[in-house]
Amino acid sequence: MVSNGLEGLIFEGTFVTLMSRNSGGKIDVLTSRVDVSGIISFHHRGQIDFQKPKTIQRLHDLTRRDDQHLYTDMNGRFLKVSVVSNYGLCTLGREYDDGSVEPLSGTDISMVRALSQALNFTFQTVYPPDKTYGNPLPNGTVTGMVGMAARREVGFSTCSIALSNLRETAVDFAYPYVRGSLGIFSRAPKQKNRAMAVLSPFTLQVWICLIVSTLAIGPIMAIQSNVSLRYMKFKTDAKWDLQWYSLNMYRSFVLQGNRIKVMTWPQRFILYTWFLFNLIVWALYSGMLTSVLAVPEYETPVNSLTDLPRAVGEGFTLGVLKDSANEYIFKEATGGIYKDTWKLFNHEDRSESFVDGNSAGMDRVRTTIKFLCKL
């Protein structure tokens, strides 16, 4: 029969109607349907007689596909569901020799169990061969869970799989039921070394300014003293050279006092200014040093994509889940921060940046000091 030849050509999701005239002159109507075992075959729906009234309405009733109620009761049908491990969403247990895996818990596992009860089907969770989400490749093949669904090796795939234009060329997506965001995982920042804590209150530029000021104030006092003695005819019983002024101005800077006898008002003005400057510097230094020692300081973490170039420059390796929607987002970006981020991955040795699964990515983060992973 014609129906026997067509059964091997059609697949689930198509709806075919056959009509043939029987020996009694009536029309037999057959429609395609998936039975409990998952085999597509033609089933007799009824007969129509064009000699009777309302034949067209009868034909419409027999051949109408009611999508709303088509899968409301699957009569205990067995389905395979492809999954990958994902923390909190799809926690899996023991893996068996036949490729199946034990479903434990998670949002997606709970959703599949609820659907199986509501639609009356049984299921078995299986790993894709490469244990990835998958994407269509330029050579025409489709990898991961997407590939298993595209080849109809499973009834459907789940496990927080993201929608993308590329994947929609191979499979159909259900309505979204979870909205997530992109996260960057790294080891917790370590506390900074406190060996140089005494220098941390001021920046390098401030320390340079303080050193220059301390070295310059001694010669300034010496020059002013000699000018006063030579040209302004101030009388004094002692003469101090450059070394003496420099030593005493340094003593003032480190709050050890000084032994300079000030004889002129210009010198007094310089000393008053220098003493006030030292008071402000040491008040700031003492307060900031106390706060630095009281509050532990940690390494600068990676808080956003804009921090990634700095992290990579410091020796970090940037990772992402292989053949995932995250990789697709960065790879297909035409500009902006996503395109810049794509350039930061290690494309020469893809095994360094593109991990095989969520568990592998988290293991790399835990065991590698400088590794960042987007999951």
N, C-alpha and C positions, 0 to 999 in steps of 0.2 A: 504493500500500500504506500501511497505518497506520504502518509503521516510517519511511517517508519523511517523513511529516508530523511525527513526534516528534523526528527528528534535529535540527531547528532549534530545538526547545524545551528540550532538555536540555543540560547543561553538564558539564564535567569535574568529577568528584567524585561525580556521581550514578551509580547503577547500576540500569538498567531491564531487565526481562526480558519478552519477548513470546512467547506461545505461540499457535499457530494449527494447525487441523486441515488436513492435506493431502488430496489425492485418494485416497490409499491408506488413509485412516482413522487414520493415526498423527499424533502431535503434533510439529510442528517447534518447536524452542526457539531463540530469538534473544536475545542479550544485547548491551547497549551497550558500546562500547570505543573508546578513542582510538587512531587509527592513527598511523603515523610522521609524517605531515604535520600532526598535531594536530587532525584532523577527527573528530568523534564520529559514529559510525555503528553500525548493528546488524550483528552477525556471527552466522552460523549455528553453533550449538554442537552440535546433534545432534537425534535423534528419540527419542521415548519411545512405548511401546505399553502402554496401561493393561491390556491383556489378559494381559501377561506378569508373572511374579513380580518382586519387588524394584523395582517401578516408582517408588515413592516415593523410594527411595535413589538411583535413577538420576536422578530429577528434581532431587534435592538436589545431586548431583554436578555437574549441568549448570548450575545457577543459582547455585551458591555463589560468593560474592565473596571471594577470598583476598587480603585487604588486605596481609598480610605479604609476599606475593610479587608484588603487582600491578605495582609499579614497579621490580622488581629488574633488569629488562632492558628499556630503552625503545627498543631497536632503532635507535639512532642518531637519535632524534627531535630536532628543532631547537626550542630554547626561547629566549625572550627573558627577560633578567633585569634588573630595574630597580635602579639603584645611584645613590649620590651620593658625592662625594669626601669622604674622611675620613682624616686623617693616620694612617698606620700600619695602618689596618684596610682601607682601600679606596683605593689610590692609582691614579688614572686618568690617561690620556694624551690623545692627540689626539681631538677631537670631530668627527664626520663629519656631512655634510649630512642624512643620513637619521635623525639623532637618536641613533645608536649612538656609543659611546665606547670607546676602547682601554683594556682592563684591564692594568695594569702589575704591581702587587704588593699585598701586604697580607694580613691574616688572612682576611678574607672572600673575597677573590679566590682565595686558595689553597684555601679550603673548596669553592668552586664548581667549581674545576678538579678537585679530588679526587672530588667527587660525579659530575661528568660522566664521569670514567673508570670509576668503580665502577658507575654505573647506565646507562652507555652512551647518553649524549645529548650533543649539541653545543649551544653557547649563544652568545648575543650580548648584551653588556651595553649598556643604553640608559639615558639620562637621563630622568627625569620632566620634563614641560614646565616646571614651576616650580623644578626642582632642589632640592626639599625632601623631608623624610621624610614629611610629610603627616599629616593628621588628618581625621576626619569633622567637617563644619561644621554649624551649626544649620540651614542652608537645605537640608540633605540631600546636598550634594555632598561628595566626598572628594578631598583634595588629595594631591600628591606621590606617593611610591612606594606608599604605602598605597592611594591611589586607583587606581593602575595595576593593582595586584593585585586590588582589589575589582571592578574592571571587566573583569578577565581579559584585560587588554591584554598582560600578561606571564605567564610561567609562575610566577615567584615574585620576591620582592624581598629584597634583603639589603644589608648595610652597617651593622652595629652598630645596627640598628633596635631601639628599646626596646619592651618590652611595656607596654601600658597598657589599662585597662578601656575607655577610649574607642575605641581602635583595634580591640579585640576585637569591637566591634559591627559592624565592616566586614570583617575578615579573620581567618583562623586563623593561629596562630603555631606554629612548630616548637618542639622542646625547646630551652631556652636552652643555648648553648654558650660564651658569654663573659659574665663578670660584671664590670661596670665601676663607676666612681664619677664623681661630678660634680666637675669642675675649674673653677677660676676663673683666667683668663688676664689678665695685665696686663703693662705694660712693667716691666722690671727697676728696682727702686728706685735712685734716684740718690743720690750722696753729698751729705750736707748741706753747706750753706755754712759755711766755717770762719771767716768774718769775726768772728763773735761767740763764738768758742770760749773766750775768756777769761772769759766769763760763764756758760758751760755747766756748770761743776762744781756750782753751786748753783742751786736753783730760785728763782723770783721771790719766794716767801714768805721764804726764807732771806736773800736779799739785802735785803729790806725790814727784817727783824729786825736785820741787821748795821748798816744805816744808822741805824735808830732807836737802837740801843745806842750807836753812836759819837756821835750828837748828844746823847744823854742823859748820858753819863758826865762830860762837862765841867761842866755845871751841877751835877751831884751833888757833884763835888769842890769846886766853888766854894762851894756852900751849906755843905758840911761844914767847910771852912776858916773861913768867916765865923762859923759857930756856935762853933767851937773858940776863936777869938780873942775873941769877945764874951762868951760865957757860961762857958767853961771856963778862961779866963784863961791860955791857953797863950801863951808869949812867943816872938816871932819877929822877925827883923830885916827881913823883906820881906813885902809884901802883893801878892797876885796877883789880878787880876780874872777875870771869866768868860771873856773872850777868851783870856787866857793859858792857863787850864786847858783850854779846848776845843782850842786849837792843840796843846798838848802831849799830850793824850790821843789826838788824831788821829795825831800823830807815833808814839806807841806802837803804835797799831793797824796802821800801815804799816811797822812794824819800823825806825823811824828814831830810837828812843830818846826821852827827854824831859828837860827841864831843871827839873823841879819838885823843890824841896827839901822832903822830907817831914819834918814836925816832930811829928806826932801818930800814935799807934797806929791810930786809926780810918782815917786817910788811908793808912797803910801797908797795912792790910787791904784797902781798896778797890783800891789799886794792885796788890797781889799777885794779887787775884782777876782784875783786868783783864789783867794780863800772862799769867796762865795761860789765860784765855779766848782771848787773841790767839794764843798758841802753838798751842792746839788747832785754831783756825780756819785758821791758815796751814798747819799740817801736813795737815789734810784737803784744803784747796784745792790745795796743791802736788801731793799724790798723785793726786787726781781729775783735775786738769788734765793731768798727765803721761799718765794712761791715756786721756783723751779725745783727746789729740794723737797718741798712739801707735796707737790703733785707729780706723780710719775709721768714721764714723757715717753710716748710711743712713736714707732716708725709711722710715717705718713701712709695711710691705707689708700686703696683704690676705691673711690666712691662713685665714679662715673666713667663714661667712655673717654671723656677729655683727659682723664688721668692716665690712660693706657700708654700714650707715647712716652711719658716720663718713666713709667714702670718698665717698659721694654728697654728704654735707654739705660736703666739701672741693672739690666741683665735678666729680667723676667721673661719667661716664655708664655705666649698667649695661646690658649687652646679653645677649641669649640667641638661640639659633637659632630662627627662625620656624617655627611649626607642628611643633615637636619635642616629644619626651616631656618634656624639661626645662621647656619653657613650660607644658605641661599640668600638671606637678607643682605649679608655683607658682600657676597660674591656678585650679586646682580645690581648693587647700588651704583648709580651713575655719578654721584658726587656727595659732598658733605662728610659728616663724621663717620658714616658707615663705610664709605669708600676708603677713607683714611685708615679706618680700623682694619679693613681687609688687607691692606699692605703690611700690617704689623705681624701677620701670621708667618710661620716658617713654611714657605712654599717649596723650598729646596728639599727638605726632609719632612714630608707631610705627617709622618708618624709622630713627630714632635709636637705638632699643633692640633692635629685632627684625631680625636680619641674615638674609640669604638662604641662607647656607651656611657650612660650617666655614672655607673659604678666605677668604670675605668677612669673617668674624669675626676671624680672625687678622690679616688685612690692616688692619682697623680698629685692632686693638691695637698693631700696629707703627707705624702712621702717625699715630695720635691719642695725644696725651700722656696725657689723662685719660679712658681708656676701659677698662672691665672687661667681659669676656665669659665666659659660662658655656658650656662645650662638653663 
